Amino acid sequence: MGLTGMFQWGMRQSAEMENQMTSVERVLEYTNIEQEPPLESPPDKKPPPNWPTKGAITMDNVVLRYDPMGLPVLHGVDLHIQPQEKVCETQKLLRF
């Protein structure tokens, strides 16, 4: 009985050590990930300092896709939101 208990304890300890080493391996992989560059717009693409002046949002004939080579999921969406206008979620289901 004692030998069986010691064998079970040894197996449990080896499994626990493997789990801990896997954690260490993951941490080491995450520390070696290449860092993203800071988010900076090129000087010729930066908006003027006083932008936005009114806060209106206008979308004309917007087409969106999940994948650049995939089919569009939104077709010809037109939207205009006035400054200081509140936009709420609607309960309507859009079908195309």
HELIX and SHEET records of a PDB file:
HELIX    1   1 GLY A    2  THR A   31  1                                  30    
HELIX    2   2 PRO A   43  LYS A   45  5                                   3    
SHEET    1   A 2 ILE A  57  LEU A  64  0                                        
SHEET    2   A 2 LEU A  74  ILE A  81 -1                                        
END                                                                             
